[in-house]
Each structure stands twice: as C-alpha cells, then as structure tokens.
Amino acid sequence: MLNIQKGVLLSNYSTFKIGGTAEYFTTVKHLNEIKEALQFAKQKEIPFFVLGGGSNVLFLDNGYSGLIIKFQSADEITIKPDTADGSSFKINANAGVPLNKLVNISLKKGFTGFEWAAGIPGQVGGAIYGNAGAFGASMADVVASVKALNIKSSTLDSQNFSNKDCQFSYRSSFFKENKNYIILEAEIKLKKGDQELIKDKIKENLIYRKERQPLEYPSVGSVFKNIPLTAANNQKLLLKFPDLQQFQEKGFIPVAYLIDECGLKGKKIGGAQVSEKHSNFIVNLGGARAEDVIILISLIKQKIRNKFGIELEEEIILVSDDTSLKNF
C-alpha cells in the first residue's frame, strides 16, 4: 500500500534547498502506485504535482496545499539493438532513472549521443518534460518514444508518443504544454561509438560545468531561457544593439550576457544571489527563501525589459496550487 505522508519539508526535495511543507507527500515507482496516488488526490479533492529530481523547480515558502507525487530514483533499464549491424541501440528507461545513470551506462557500453547530459541533475521524465539540453544537444535528439499516462482517461490509460508526437521545442515539449499526461518511461536511441572519445567528451563537459557554473551552491541551473535570434527579431534587435551581433553565429543571445549588461551579476536579495560565476544562475547562499528568488527574477526581467525591450521567459517551474493538476 502506498505510504502517504503529511507535512513533508519540500526543501529536501529541491536542488535549490528552498520550500515549505507539502500537505501530503508520496513516492512512486510503478504505474499502479501512480494510479493509487491519483485516486487519493481525487478522493481528497486536492491538487497534485508530479515531481522528478527536483532540479528545475522552486517551491513556495508556504509550501503546497495538495499532494506531491515524487518519482523514486529508478534503476529499471533495458538495452536492445536497434539495427542488425549493432550500430545503434535503444535504452528503455523508467521516468525516475537519473540522467547521470544513463550517461554512465552509455560510457560503459560505448554508446554516443548522450555525452552532453554529463553533470545535469534530474531524471528522465523531467528531462523529457522540459526538453533538457546542453552544448547544442537536447533530449529531442535522443528520444525515440515516450510512454505517458493520460490522467483525463476514465481508466487512466497509457499512451505511446513518437519523437514527433512529443513536439519538442526549446526547453519545452507536448507534455509541458499539455499537463494531462504523466511521463512513465522512454526509449532513448544512441549510436555505437568510440569509448575513449566518449569518455574524453564527458570529462570535457564536466570540466566546463565546474569552471563556469556555481556548482558549490544550491541552485536549479539556468533560470531563464536564452533568446533565439529568429528571422523575425534579428534585424530590429541587432540594429538597435550592435553588440549583440557577436551572437549571430550561435543563433541565440545568452541571458547571462544581458544580465551582466544590466549590472546585476552578484545582486543579492536575502539569501539568494545572482551568481558571480554564471549570471543565469540564482544561487542559495544559505537560508534563501522563495520570496528572495522571486524578487530577483522579477528585478532581472524588469531591468532587461527596460534596457533591451526583451521579455524573458523562465526555464524553472514555480510550484504553487495554481499551477497544479486538479481535475481528472
């Protein structure tokens, strides 16, 4: 039987180490446990939120008035050849499998295509939900298919999604835009590669993160989405701000650059600070509250809007009763 707890401190389940208590909290691993948790929320007539690794969420200081359904860290992985010549493979992974576990398996088996994920916290389900990515690659490049639970179905049926069905876009997916589905598992397609080259690339990516990201403090990674330089906005932006032309080859403007230009690097509110190492990170220096982070986010958005005329979009998810799933 599912163990549903009361008054669980959410700061223990976020890489930000911020947040009040959840009214109800449970951990799940398998489909029957997820269904049981959903039925509990339905009977209680309370909202619920499905939590993965907690690496991209900000919980409020007053907690959460509903049920947090936390995916346990899972080991359920199967590997099978995808081609007769053994040049590519599919890894079937539970939504609760940590990304770093997949990175390690890829290295051990000599599979290439997932090196970019080295050092990224979080689990498979959450990574698909937000189309996690780095170094010019993302989950969209490796996901072959996804199995998800339709919570609007009267019988709570699961449904298979092809890569195309997932509608991946920059830090988004079908599942992020249509919250009536809970990701259960996925097939990851990778190619056979040179193990030494894979090892070297993983090492290189980890060194890059250590040198350029404030890993010594609790955070949730990049707070804002970078600004794509699309054909529609290129000319106007680049004419008005010629310095931005340096990013044309990249195809996007790093938000960290804009924050630096607004003089906000190192800005502190309470225990929260715009990182001095990477300005698109807000770090918890110790004792930071969600309110501190929210004020910093608001200040950054305002300053960049006023200076550049650009409206920033958060990459992180603010977990409140209003953003939860309620009706199913």
C-alpha positions in Angstrom: 0.0 0.0 0.0 1.2 3.5 -0.9 2.8 5.4 2.0 1.3 8.9 2.0 2.9 11.3 4.5 1.8 14.6 5.9 3.8 17.8 6.4 6.9 16.9 4.5 9.5 19.6 4.1 9.9 20.3 0.3 13.3 22.0 0.6 14.7 18.5 1.0 13.4 17.6 -2.5 14.7 20.5 -4.5 18.2 21.2 -5.6 17.5 24.8 -4.6 17.0 23.7 -1.0 14.1 26.1 -0.7 10.4 25.5 0.1 7.8 25.0 2.9 5.9 21.8 3.7 3.6 19.7 1.5 0.2 18.9 2.9 0.6 15.4 1.5 3.6 13.7 0.0 4.3 10.2 -1.5 6.9 8.5 -3.6 6.0 6.3 -6.6 7.9 4.0 -8.9 5.4 1.9 -10.8 2.2 2.5 -12.7 -0.1 1.0 -10.0 1.5 3.3 -7.4 0.9 6.4 -9.6 -2.7 5.4 -10.1 -3.2 4.9 -6.3 -1.7 8.4 -5.7 -4.0 9.9 -8.3 -7.1 8.3 -6.7 -6.0 9.6 -3.3 -5.9 13.2 -4.7 -9.3 12.7 -6.4 -10.9 11.4 -3.2 -9.5 14.3 -1.2 -10.4 16.8 -3.9 -6.9 18.3 -3.7 -4.4 19.4 -6.4 -1.3 17.3 -7.1 2.1 17.9 -8.6 4.4 15.3 -10.1 8.0 15.8 -9.1 11.1 14.2 -10.6 14.6 15.0 -9.4 13.7 18.5 -8.2 16.4 20.1 -10.3 14.1 22.6 -12.1 11.5 23.6 -9.5 11.0 26.4 -7.0 8.7 25.6 -4.1 7.0 28.4 -2.3 7.8 29.3 1.3 4.3 28.5 2.5 4.5 25.0 0.9 2.0 23.2 -1.1 -1.7 22.6 -0.3 -2.1 19.3 -2.1 -0.3 16.0 -2.9 3.3 15.9 -4.1 3.9 12.7 -6.1 7.6 12.1 -6.2 9.2 9.7 -8.6 11.7 7.5 -6.8 15.1 7.2 -8.3 14.8 4.1 -10.5 17.2 1.5 -12.0 14.8 0.0 -14.5 16.8 0.0 -17.8 16.8 -2.5 -20.7 19.0 -2.3 -23.7 18.3 -3.8 -27.1 19.9 -3.4 -30.6 18.1 -1.1 -32.9 19.9 -2.2 -36.1 21.0 -5.6 -37.3 24.6 -4.4 -37.6 24.7 -3.2 -34.0 25.4 0.4 -35.0 22.6 1.8 -32.8 20.8 0.8 -29.7 17.6 1.7 -27.7 17.7 2.1 -24.0 14.3 1.7 -22.3 14.3 3.8 -19.1 11.8 4.4 -16.4 10.9 8.1 -15.8 12.7 8.0 -12.5 16.1 7.0 -13.9 18.7 9.7 -13.1 20.2 11.2 -16.2 23.7 10.6 -14.9 22.9 6.9 -14.7 22.2 6.9 -18.4 25.4 8.8 -19.0 27.4 6.2 -17.1 25.7 3.3 -18.9 26.4 5.0 -22.3 30.0 5.2 -21.4 30.2 1.6 -20.1 28.5 0.3 -23.3 30.3 2.7 -25.7 27.1 4.5 -26.8 27.5 8.0 -28.1 24.9 10.8 -28.3 24.4 11.4 -24.6 27.7 13.0 -23.5 26.1 16.4 -23.3 24.0 15.3 -20.3 27.0 14.6 -18.1 26.6 16.6 -14.8 23.0 17.5 -15.4 20.9 16.6 -12.3 17.4 15.3 -12.6 15.6 12.3 -14.0 14.5 11.1 -17.4 10.8 12.1 -17.0 11.6 15.7 -16.1 14.3 16.0 -18.8 11.8 15.0 -21.4 9.1 17.3 -20.0 11.4 20.3 -20.3 13.5 19.1 -23.2 16.7 19.4 -21.2 19.8 20.2 -23.1 23.3 21.5 -23.2 26.2 22.0 -25.6 23.8 22.3 -28.6 22.1 19.0 -28.0 18.9 18.0 -26.1 16.5 15.2 -25.3 14.8 15.8 -28.6 17.9 14.4 -30.3 17.9 11.1 -28.4 14.3 10.3 -27.5 12.8 7.6 -29.8 9.4 7.3 -28.0 7.7 8.1 -24.7 5.0 6.2 -22.8 2.8 8.5 -20.7 -0.3 8.2 -18.6 -3.4 10.1 -19.6 -4.9 11.4 -16.4 -8.0 12.6 -18.2 -8.9 9.0 -19.2 -11.6 7.5 -17.0 -9.5 4.3 -16.9 -6.1 6.1 -16.6 -4.8 4.6 -19.9 -1.3 4.9 -21.0 -0.3 6.2 -24.5 2.7 5.9 -26.7 4.3 9.0 -28.3 6.8 9.1 -31.1 9.5 11.6 -31.1 7.4 13.8 -33.5 4.4 13.4 -31.2 6.4 14.8 -28.3 6.5 18.2 -30.1 9.9 19.1 -28.7 11.0 22.7 -28.8 13.5 24.8 -26.9 13.1 23.7 -23.3 9.6 22.5 -23.9 7.6 19.6 -25.1 4.0 18.4 -25.6 3.9 17.3 -22.0 4.9 20.7 -20.7 2.2 22.4 -22.8 -0.4 19.7 -22.1 -0.3 18.8 -18.4 -2.8 16.0 -18.6 -0.1 13.4 -19.1 2.5 11.9 -16.7 5.6 10.5 -18.4 6.2 6.9 -17.3 9.1 5.7 -19.4 11.0 6.4 -22.6 13.1 4.8 -25.3 16.5 6.5 -25.8 18.2 5.9 -29.1 22.0 6.0 -29.2 24.7 5.0 -31.7 27.7 2.8 -31.1 30.8 5.0 -30.7 34.4 5.0 -29.6 34.5 4.5 -25.8 37.7 6.6 -25.3 36.3 9.5 -27.3 33.0 9.3 -25.3 35.0 9.3 -22.1 37.0 12.3 -23.2 33.9 14.3 -24.2 32.2 13.5 -20.9 35.2 14.7 -19.0 35.5 17.8 -21.1 31.8 18.7 -20.4 32.2 18.1 -16.7 35.2 20.3 -16.5 33.4 23.0 -18.5 30.5 22.9 -16.0 32.8 23.0 -13.0 34.7 26.0 -14.3 31.7 28.1 -15.5 28.8 27.1 -13.2 28.4 27.7 -9.5 28.1 24.1 -8.5 29.3 24.8 -5.0 25.9 26.4 -4.1 22.3 25.0 -4.3 20.6 26.2 -7.5 18.2 24.9 -10.2 20.5 25.6 -13.1 19.6 28.2 -15.7 16.7 30.3 -14.5 15.8 31.8 -17.9 15.6 30.6 -21.5 18.1 32.1 -23.8 16.8 34.4 -26.6 16.7 32.8 -30.0 17.8 35.1 -32.9 15.0 34.3 -35.2 14.5 36.0 -38.6 11.6 38.0 -37.2 13.6 39.7 -34.4 17.1 39.6 -35.7 17.2 42.9 -37.7 15.5 45.1 -35.2 17.5 43.8 -32.2 20.8 43.9 -34.0 20.3 47.3 -35.4 19.4 48.7 -32.0 22.1 46.9 -30.1 25.1 46.2 -32.4 27.0 44.4 -29.7 24.5 41.6 -30.0 25.9 40.8 -33.4 28.6 38.7 -31.7 25.9 36.0 -31.1 24.6 35.7 -34.6 26.7 32.5 -35.2 25.3 30.9 -32.0 21.8 31.7 -33.1 20.8 32.9 -29.7 21.5 35.6 -27.1 22.7 34.2 -23.8 20.6 35.6 -21.0 23.7 35.7 -18.8 25.2 38.4 -21.1 22.0 40.5 -20.8 22.0 40.2 -17.0 25.7 41.2 -16.9 25.0 44.2 -19.2 22.3 45.3 -16.7 24.8 45.3 -13.9 23.0 42.5 -11.9 25.8 40.0 -11.6 26.3 39.3 -7.8 23.0 41.1 -6.9 21.6 39.7 -3.6 18.2 39.6 -2.1 18.1 37.9 1.3 20.0 34.6 1.0 19.6 34.5 -2.8 22.2 35.8 -5.3 22.6 36.2 -9.0 25.7 34.1 -9.4 29.0 35.8 -9.9 30.2 32.8 -11.9 27.2 32.5 -14.3 24.6 35.2 -14.2 21.7 33.0 -15.4 22.0 31.0 -12.2 20.5 32.2 -9.0 22.1 30.5 -6.0 21.1 29.9 -2.4 23.9 31.3 -0.3 22.2 29.9 2.8 18.8 30.4 4.2 17.3 31.8 0.9 13.6 32.0 0.7 11.4 31.5 -2.4 10.4 35.1 -1.9 14.0 36.2 -2.3 14.3 34.3 -5.6 11.0 35.6 -6.9 12.1 39.2 -6.2 15.4 38.6 -8.0 13.6 37.1 -11.0 11.2 40.0 -11.2 14.1 42.5 -10.9 16.1 40.8 -13.7 13.0 40.7 -16.0 12.3 44.3 -15.4 15.8 45.6 -16.0 16.2 43.6 -19.2 12.8 44.7 -20.5 13.6 48.3 -19.8 17.1 48.2 -21.3 16.7 45.8 -24.3 13.0 45.5 -24.8 13.2 41.8 -24.3 10.7 39.8 -22.3 12.4 36.9 -20.5 10.8 33.6 -20.0 11.6 31.4 -17.0 13.0 27.9 -17.6 12.3 26.9 -14.0 8.8 25.9 -12.7 7.2 27.7 -9.8 5.2 25.1 -7.9 2.0 26.6 -6.5 -1.6 25.4 -6.1 -2.5 27.5 -9.2 0.0 25.6 -11.4 -1.1 22.2 -10.3 -3.2 19.5 -11.8 -6.7 19.5 -10.3 -9.3 17.9 -12.4 -9.1 14.4 -13.9 
